[in-house]
Amino acid sequence: MSAALLPLHISAAVLALAGGYVALFSAKGAPLHRRAGTFFVYAMVVMSLSAAYLAVVTSVTTSLIAGLLTFYFVMTGMLTVRRDPPPSSIQVAGVAVALSVGVLAFRAGAEMISRGRPEAAPMFIFGGMALLGASGDVRMLRGGGIDSRRRIEWHLWRMCFAMWVAAASFFWGPPNRVPEWMRYPLLFPIPVLAPIAVMFYWQWKMRAKRGVALTTRTDQAMKAPI
């Protein structure tokens, strides 16, 4: 079954990256962005869950953590842009998954440090991001939801981080994952770092807009008659 699942996993990864890059560089909220984003989510679910299963079979902890964390971020990233907040049971389940993956990542990172393995650094990054996601879910759960602009910010960073994990695993993983015609090592950092660059750009742009809106409201209040 593992041998049959591996081609499905690789195919889903390629399709997810294709849909992800289209969504990444298309106009946010446009029909193309929504269709590509939906395609990206479905492909990422198949890719991440198949990666987690293969990791359990082969006892590869790093792949298990990456697969589960990618699944968590994709699903919660999709739920954050829905008009109605997800049921509290789903939010609680998301917090539990994030905390479990975070603890597992920190534990794996500590073990790898003791053995001098270079995979320790990504494990601590994964653990920190998992706890960050869990804290956001807790705030949303306690507050009964978040405003529309903050939801978009959460959607962007969760989706972009999930795509970064997928891109790094594909381009910086075993060489045989990348087709022969794509093997240009000098170009590999571009598709891997693009999701992070776009994430920071949109986070800055949306916060700048929020700052302008706040300044405008303050000026109007100061000009209003007392």
Beta strands, then each sheet from edge to edge (+ up, - down):
end
